[in-house]
Amino acid sequence: MGIRPIDLVPPPEDAPPAVRLTHVDQLRVRFTGERDGEGPITLGQANMLSWIAKEKPYGRFAAGPLELPPGASMVDVTAAVEVLMARHEALRTLFPADGRTQQVLRSGELAVDVFTADEEADTQVLVNELIRILRSEEFDLSQELPIRVAVTAVDGVPTAAAVVYSHVVVDLPSMVMLARQFTELAAEPTRRQVGPHGHQPLDQAAAERSERGRRRAEEALRYWERIFTTIPQNLYAVPPAPDGPGGSSSSWLWSRAAALALPHIAARTGASTSMAVLAAVCAVLSHRTGHRQIAMPTLCSNRYERRLHDYIGPLATDSLVSVEVTCAGFDELIHRAGTAVLRANRYPAGQPQEMDRLARITDERGIHVARRCTFNDSSAAMGSGPPTPAVTDTTATDPTEARRALTESTVVPRSWGEIRALLAFRLLDKEGQMILGVLTADRHRITDAESALLLTAVERLLVEAAAGDVDLDRLGEVTAVAPLTRDADWRFVDSNWIQLSQTQHLLDDALPTAGARVFAVPDDHGRPELVAYLANGDATTPGRAHRACLERLPGRDTAMAPRRYVVCARAPHDPADLSQWRRMPVRHTGDGREGTPQ
């Protein structure tokens, strides 16, 4: 039982190496491609560069094994690498410090490090250690090729090989294609031809900047703007832990039961198994949080056009999937999820500077939207062979077999490298066993027990749905999950679950001398609205107050900026009494938003 290595090797744990490698040689692989060139970076490259600069995530390195064919020699390994470097311009691209251009080298040299190890060592252990070594230093993409390769050998014969790329030049489908091509090239000398000049990142950048590309980017931005007017700033709003952040962690469900259930669901609904998993996640999140609109960033590979099928480069970028969980049955929710994904994939995130337009919407609403709850389906790229008959053929198993297999399921917590998302679902496999993970940046807020609760709830819903449609009103009964408990401190304001106490802390930090107090009062439609009363005379205006709150809002998931600011000449005797504030002389009042008369 293990996670397939292409996505999660080595396990992000600080542990002593399981095997000791000795560096013995460095082979120089010279390559020459068809062309060199310089031009603007692609959308995918820009998103990766921005992500890495802001977060320095564990995933900035894209690591995986290189499968050696039987009898492969060191010459076969270097010959395969040479062809890959010549064939794919992404692998011989530098990124100047300006962050806006890419420079493709026509020729150059790549070092392949060779290590010796115990000939009895397990291949997976060797790969893990090679990747740990290759990841030990950051890429300097302005001067260094974005690929590193290393090999272990016994008596000069390669026994394991691994590669680490900068995520700026590959996404997961790219890695899968490169790994497959490497093995084919190493196995068969007659295939060692560069081949026709395919679609390359320089070509992709030109396409994105064409009139058609700009039109699609504008359509995508309008799609995001529409959703940003209603989504919560944090889908899974839970209070800050008293002890502070607890560090990153992950929990992983291995479920043969869910893998057995999925084909039955797909056969009945006509939807893909991935859509069934996404719908189950949406249903569980909706039931647990009380939100009826589940909007999550999810990676979109955008490989629908023929020219992009074999493209090596980071096409994956955020799409924003928004699913309304307002239907009666699970089957309908699966269809809604499928429609939502198709729509979202048409409108991926644009250039980071263009997406800044969304800040106007969040500033107006008084919230800060970040990637706090996400869903990433890597299962298609992770597949390594034909599915087992028991999974693909619904006549091979009875739906009740899925229920019986529930006793085999396991949820395993694992440490994890740095991550920003509070709650990140990652689907790695659906065949043989469903492998579904929950990653969190704060294990004090999303505990291992909470992660296990969510994962098993998704599994139980899928198993129940194997036998037929599930009434979503029965979700608590089916999943054994109850809605989050919220005390009197919580309010549901403009699609956000917020805490008055945390909003008060925001005001205290943003306006320490203003004697500010926040109250939730009904608006003209009876919905709760946050109003801040300040006692700072002429020193504070609604506009200054709102800007100060917005500046200190990031990271406060259960607070939001008030809708209205009332600046009084002085504070009342009892600042906690709203009626006393309302009797104070008012100097300024307004919402503090730009363009609104105050």
N, C-alpha and C positions, 0 to 999 in steps of 0.2 A: 504494500500500500504506500504510494508515494506520489508526489506532485510531479508531473512531467517536467523535465529539466529545462526546456527551452524558455520557459517563462520565469521560473523561480530558482535558478541555479546561480550561485550557491545559496542555500538557505541563509537569509540575512540574520545570522546569529554570530555573536562574538564567542567563538569556541576554538580550542586548539586544533590545528590541522590534523585531519585523520590520517594523513600520509605525508612523508617528508620528501620533497623533490629537490634535486640538485641540478643547477643550471650547468650545462656542458657545452652548448654551442649556440650560435646565432646564424641562421641561414638568411642570405640576402636574396630576395625575390625581385627581380627587375621586371617592370611591366611597361608596355606602350599601348596606349589607346588610340582611337580614331581621331580625336580632336582634343584641343584644350579650349578654354573660354572663360568669360567672366560675365556675370549678369546678376539681376536681383534674385534674392532668395525666394523660395516657394512659400506658400501659405503654411504647409506642414512644417517646413524648416523654421519659419518664424515662430510658430506656436511652440515648437520644442525648445528653441533658444530662449523664448520668454519664460516658459515653464521652468527650465533648468536654472535660469538666472534668479527667478523669484524664490524657488523652493529648494533647489539642489536636491532633488528627490533620489531615492535609491534607484529608481528606474532610469536615471540619466545614462546608465550603462545598460545596453541591451546585450545580454550574454546567453550563450548556448553552446551545446556540443557540436562538433563536426564529426559525423559518423564516418569511420574508416571502412572502406570495402575490404573483404578478405584478401590478404596478400599484398596490401598496399605498401609501397616503399616510401622513403622520404622524398624521392624524386617525384613520385605521384602526387604527394601532398603539395609540394612547392609548385608543380606544374598546374595543379587545379587552382591554387591561389593566384597564380599569374594570369590565368584566363579570366577569372572573376574580376580581378583588378582592371584588366583591359576592357572587359565587357560592360562594366557598370560604372558610370561616371561618378555616382554617389560615393563610391569607395575611394576615389582619388580627388576629393573636393576639400578645399580649405575655406575657412570662413573668417575673413578679415574682421578686425576689432570693431568696425563700424556697425556690425550687426545687421547690415542691409544687403550685403552682396555675398555671392559664392564664387569661388575661383576653382575651376576644374583644371587639373594638371594632365597634360598629355602623357607624360612618362615620369617614372620615378622608381623608388625602391622601397620595399616593405621588409622589415625584419621579422623573421619567424623564430621564436625562442624554442630551444630544445632542452628538455630536462630528462634526467634518468630517475627511475623509481623502482621499487620492489616489483619484480615481475609477477608476483602473486596479487598485487593490489587490484581492487575492484575498479572497473572502468569508470563507473559513476563517481567514485571517490577521487579518482585522478582528475576527471573533468571539473569537479567542484574546486579542487585545489588549484588547477590551472586558471580557472576563472577568478578565484580569489587573488591570485598573483596579478593577473591582467587588469583587475580593477583597482589595484593598490595606488595608482596615481591618476589624477584627473587628466582628461584630454585637453591639450592646448590646441583648439581647432584652428587657430590662426596660423599655426606652423606645423601641426602634426596630422598625419593621415588619421581618419576617424575609424580605424580598424586595427585590432591587435590579434595576432594568432600565436598560439603556443601548442607544442606537441610534447608528449612523453614518448620515450623510446627505450627499448632493451636491446643491447647489442646492435644499435643502429636501425632497428625495425620499429616503426611507430606503433604505439599501443593505445593512445588516446589523443584527441585533438579538441581544442576549444577555441572559441572566438568571442571577442568583446567588441561591440561597435558603440560609437556614440549614438544615442537615440535621435540625434539631429539628422542622421542620414538613413535610418531604417525604422520601419514599424514592424509589428509582429509578422504580418504576411510576408514582408520583405525578408525577414530572417528565415522563415520557413523555406522560401524559394531559394535563397542563397545556400542554405544547408543542403537542400536536395541537389542543387547544381554542383556543389562541391563534391558530394559523394559520387555523382555520375561522372564527373570529370576525372576524379581520382581512380575510378574503376576502369575507364575505357579511354585509352589514348586517342582513338579515332574521333572522339567527341571534342577534343581540345581545340575547338575553333571559336573565335570571338563571336562570329555570326553577324547578322544584320544589325545595323544601328537602331536600337529600340528607342522608345520614349524615355527621355532622360530628364533630370531635374531642371536643367536650363530650358528645355522645351516646355516643361510643366509651368515654370514661372512665366514664360511668354504667353501661354494659354490663359493663365489666370488674369493676366493684365490686358487681355484682348477685350473688345467691346462686349462680347458674350460673357466673358468671365466677370467683368465689372458689373454687368446687369444681374448675374446670379448672386454676386456678393451683396448687392443692395437688397435683393429679394430676401436673402438669408437674414440680413440685419433687421429688416422689418418683421420677419417671423419671430426673432428673438425679442424684439421690442414688445410685440403683442403679449408674449408669455410673461415677460418681466413685469407687466402691469398687475399681475395677479399672484405670482408665485410667492411662497414664504421665503424669508431669508435663510431659514434653516428648517428643512423638512422634519428633522428628528430633534426637536427642541427638548433638551433635558437640562436641568440646572447645573451650573458649575459645581464640581466636587469640592467639598470643604477643604480637602487636603491639597487642592491644586491639581494641575494636569498630571496624569499618571504615565505618560509615555505611550508609544505606539505598540500595538499588538495585532494579532490576527487569530481567527478561528476558522477551521476548515471542516466542512461536512463531506464525508465520503458515504454515498448512499446508493446501493444497488437497487433499493426499493424505488427511488425516484427515477433511476434509469429505466427500470421496467415499466413504470407508469407512463412515462413521456410518450412512447409510441402509440399507446392507446388513446391518449388525449389528442395527439396529432392526427390520428386516423379519423377520429370523430369530428374534429373541428376543421380539418383541412389547413391548419396553421402549422408553423414550424415548431419544433420542440423548444427552440430558444425563446419564441414568443410566449410559450406556456410558462417557462421559468420566469421571464420578466413579469408576466401578468400575476404570477403567484407572489413575487416580491412586492409588486404594487398593492395587491390585496392585503398582504400582511402589514405593510407600512401604513396603509390607510386605516386599517382596523386598530393598529397600535397607537397611531398619532392623532386620529380624528380628522385628518386631512382628506378631502374628497378629490382634490387635484394633486396627483403625484407627478412632479416635474423633476427630472434628474438629468444631469449631464451624463452622456454615455459616448464612448468612442465610436466614431463613424469612419470606416475605412475608405469610403468613396471610390471603390474600384469597379464601378458599374460600366464605365465606358471601355470599349474594347482595347484602346491603346494603353489603358492602365492595368490590364489584367496581369502583366508581367513586369510592371514598373517597380524598380527598386528605389525606394525613398519613402519618407514619412507622409503618407496620405492621411493617416488616422488623425482626426481632430475632433474636438468636442461637437456633438450634436445635442440638442436639448429636447428630450422626449417628455411629452406632457400627456398623461393618461387620466381621464375622468373616471373615477371609481364610483360611479353612480348607478350602475346597472344591477340587475337582480341576480344574474348568474355568472359563474366563472367562465363559461364558454364565450359569452358576449364580451367579457373583459379581455379574453385572449385576442379576439378580433380587434377590439379597441387598441390594445397594445401593438398589434401588428400594423394597424393603420397609422398609429402615432409614430412608430419607428420609421416607416416609409416616408412620412411627411418630414420628420426631423432630419433624415439622411439627405433630403433635398436641400436642406438649409444648414450646413455646418457653420461653425464659428468662423468669422473672418479674421483679417489681420488684427492683432492686438490693439493697434491704435484706432481702428475703426470701431471695435467693440466698446471703446470708451463712451460712445453715444449712450450706451445702456446706463451709465452712471447718472445721467440726467433723470432717468426714471426712478432709480433707487433713491437718489437724493430727494426727489419729490415725495416719495413714499416714506422717507425717513428710515430706510433699512440699508443693510450691506449684504448683498448676495455674493456668496463664494461657493466653491465646489465642496460643500459640506456633506452631501449625500449623493453618491454616484453608483452607476452600474456599468460594468465592463464585461462584455462577452468575448472571451478569447477562445471559445471552444472550437470554432470552425478552423482556425489556424492551428490549434493544438492537435487536431485529429492526426493520428499516425497510421491508420490502416482501416480496413473495412470494418463496419460495426459487426458485433456478434449477432447471429440469427435471433437469439432470444430477445434482442433489443429492437431490431428492425421489423421483425415479423410479428404482428400482433396476434396471429393465430398460434404462435409458439408458446405463449404463456397466457394464463388466465389472469384477469385484473387482480384477483385475490392473491396471486403470487407476490405482487408488489407489497401488499399489506403484510404478508408473512415475512417478507425480507426486511421489514422495519427493525427487527431485533438485531440485524447485522450492522446497522448504521453506526457511525462513529463521528463525533465532533472532537477535533484535536486543536487545542490552543497552541500557537507558536509565536515566538518573538518576531518583531518586524522592524525594518529600517524606518527612517523618517517618512512620514506621510502627513498631508495636510487635512485630508477629508476626515470628518468625524465618523462617518459611516460609509464605507465603500464596499459594495458587493462585487465579487469577481467570480464569474463562471468559467471554469477551466475545462470541464469535460461533461459529456452527457451520455457517453457510450460505455457500457460495462458497469461503470459507476458514475453517478453525477458527483462532480467535485465543485462545490460552491463555497466560497470564502467570504468572510466579513473582516475587513481591515478597519482599524480605528486609530486616530491620532491620540486618543485619550482613553486609556483603559479604566480610568476612574469614573468617567461618564458613561462609556459603553463598556461595561464589564464583560469578562469572558462568559458569565452566566447570561447576560443580555444577548450577546452574540449567538450563543447556543440556542437561546429561546427563539430568536428570529430564524435561524437556519432550520431548526426542526419544524417550525411552523410552516415554512415554505415546503419542506419535504412532505409533511402530513397533508397539506392541501393538494399537492400533486398526486399523492397516493390515493386520496379520496376521489379525485377527479378521474382516475383511471377507469372507474366503474361507471361514470356518468357525470352529468353537469352537477355543480355544487351551488346551492343557494347561498349567496354571500351573507345573508342574514344569519347563517349557521357558522360563520367563520370562527367565532370564539369557541364553539363546541368542537369543531373539526381540528383546530390548531392548538387548543389549550392556551391561547394567548388572550389576555385581557387588555383593554385600553390603558394607556399610561395614566397613572393617578396624578391629578393636579389639584393643589390646595387653593385657598382663596387668594393667594398671591398671583395666580395666573389669570391672564386675560387673552381672549382671541380678538386681535385687532388687525384689520386689513390683511387677512389670510395668515397672520403670524401668531403663534403661541408665544407670549412674552410674559415676563415677570415684572410686576410693578417695582419690586425691590431692586432688581437689576437695572431697570430704567432709572430709578432714583440714584443708584450708584453712578450711572452714566452722567446724569446731570451734576452730581456732586463733583465729579472729576473734571467735567467740561466747564462748569461755571462755579468754581469754588467760593467766590465772593458774592454770589448772587442770591444766596438763601433760597435756592430753587426747590419747589415741590411739584411732583407730578401726580395727577389724578386721572382716573378713567371715568369719563362722563359720557352720557348718551349723545349721539349726534342727532341731526334732524330726522333721521330714519330709525332712531332707537338703537343704533349700533355703537359699541364702545369706541371712544376716541380719546387719545391721550392729550391732555392739556397741562402745560407747565406754567406755574406761577412763579415769578421772580421778583425779588425785592432789591432792586439795584438802581432805581431811579432812572436818570438819563444815561447811566454808564453802559447799559446793555440795550440792544435792540433785538427784535425777533430774528432779524437776519444774522446778526453776530452770534446769537444763541444757537441757531440752527446749524451754522457752519461749525461751531465749536463741538456740538454733539456729533455731527457727521465725522469729524476728524478723529474722535475717540471711539467711534462705534465698531470698527473692525475687531473681530475676536470676541465680541459680546453677543453671543448667539441668542440670548433670551432677553435682549433689550432692544429698543428702537427709539428713534428721535420722536419727540412729541409732534402732534399735528398742529398745535397752536401754542403760541407763547404769549402770556399776559404779563407785562412788566409793570409792577406796582411801585408806588412811591416808597412804601415801606412794608415790612412783613407784619402780619397780624400777631396778636398775643399768642395764639395757638396755631403754628404753621401747619399742623396736621388737619386743621378744620377748614374744609373747602368753603363753607358758608362765610367764614371770617375773611378769607381771601377775596371773596366776591364783594365785600363791602369796602375794600381798600381803594384809594384813588389810583386810577390807571394812567400811566404815562404813555405806554406803547402797547399795541396788540396786533397780532398777525401770525401768519404761518411761517414766515422767515424764508420762504422759497424764492428763488431768483425769478424776477419778472412779475412777482405778485405785489401789488400795492400794500404797504404796511401801515 
